[in-house]
Amino acid sequence: MLCSCTIKNTNNIKNVEWLVGTWEHKTSKGSIYETWKKANSNELSGYSYTIKTKDTIIFETIRLINEHGNFFYIPAVKDQNSGAPVRFSEKKISGSALTFENKMHDFPQVISYIRIGSDSLKAEISGLRNGKDERRYFPMKRLK
């Protein structure tokens, strides 16, 4: 007798597609933007940037990939780690929250996105820095 078994992967890219679009975080020094697009059936790609006098300055590229049912958030920051990507593992994925962790990274150790509504989210980076707990919040509005 032959038995065919299928494991249903409930953790697929559709659960994070709400992140797709361009988001803006306004600061007193100007705006920071984050743009996400669907790269393929297992990956979103994104980048963070600012615009200064019509010049776009990209300071971070990001991959959000699904490997065998587990998500990884992989940023590469131009002036950190010699530009090499850092891998954060999935801690929580839902239709309204994404949390990734890398306890070995200097700062941040945790990166999260919380969907507030269809046009707003709150990004947060947190962890220990110089022995003290630190959190930075980035409320963002969808531009498109």
Secondary structure as GFF3:
##gff-version 3
##sequence-region A 1 144
A	DSSP	three_ten_helix	13	19	.	.	.	ID=ss1
A	DSSP	beta_strand	21	27	.	.	.	ID=ss2
A	DSSP	beta_strand	30	40	.	.	.	ID=ss3
A	DSSP	beta_strand	43	52	.	.	.	ID=ss4
A	DSSP	beta_strand	55	67	.	.	.	ID=ss5
A	DSSP	beta_strand	70	77	.	.	.	ID=ss6
A	DSSP	three_ten_helix	81	83	.	.	.	ID=ss7
A	DSSP	beta_strand	88	93	.	.	.	ID=ss8
A	DSSP	beta_strand	97	101	.	.	.	ID=ss9
A	DSSP	beta_strand	110	117	.	.	.	ID=ss10
A	DSSP	beta_strand	120	129	.	.	.	ID=ss11
A	DSSP	beta_strand	132	142	.	.	.	ID=ss12
###
